[in-house]
């Protein structure tokens, strides 16, 4: 197969990368998986070099040296200028005749909708929200953490839970069961012991992520402070979705609102109900739904959108990752 009518789809997250090559009929010719994509940590060139391994493996398996279009949805492409810089770096690799780079949240959104229209909120380690319309208009947030006004995600929730638990134990704050459940998760007797273990490196910083499920369990047991943090996250998710809908003039028509990421996919009843109740009030025509399809499907569909393929081709590609739809 030659160049015409082929797509290289890339979904590159912080921890793993999924790659697929498809033809214009929506047939998947090859797939590959690689490691995480972290330009802020290793630099753009080293990140692209790591990305090249699964990409070139997939191209070789598909029997094509390059494709018509590269649809790359990349973690850490948070600002338009970063998308432009990464697009130039990907173009230099000569994997395709044209290249489109987007933040990886767009892959989650496109994976969950029948057409490129809707809003997605992703809450995993961090939180982000994007929206798109078929005419090419998009809505987005910088998603750079507290620097850009963000709150939420597993890391933010764990940090907030630790703050409340520490103050509860030493008397600066009100009581909360978090002061018991957080250290108990690591087999420690007190918050003072947990703080010391984190500060001195006896517990790796990454293990703070383990405290997010503890927070939700403590909330489910009725702790008012833990429940308030879950409610705050529900409000933040709703607010981001509402603003994105408003920016795209979609508040006045039924519109999918996709919810993705490990925190939102975990099925916490208080969080799920809180988001849906708030959307009913703040964006009554929003249609919330959980995204279960893999994001690489979204990258593939965005690439096929670029080729203006038939609806049948889009459905064929979707069935490759969602065979239960048959």
Secondary structure, 3 states (H helix, E strand, C coil): CCCCCEEEEEEECCCEEEEEEEECCCCEEEEEEEECCCHHHHCHHHHHHHHHHHHHHHHHHHCCCCEEEEEEEECCCCCHHHHHHHHHHHHCCCCEEEEEEEECHHHHHHHCCCCCCEEEEEECCCEEEEEECCCCCEEECCCCHHHHCCCCHHHHHHHHHHHHHHHHHHCCCCCCCHHHHHHHHCCCCCHHHHHHHHHCCCCCHHHHHHHHHHHHHHHHCCCHHHHHHHHHHHHHHHHHHHHHHHHCCCCCCCEEEEEECHHHHCCCHHHHHHHHHHHHHHCCCEEEEECCCCHHHHHHHHHHHHHCCCHHHHHHHHHHHCHHHC
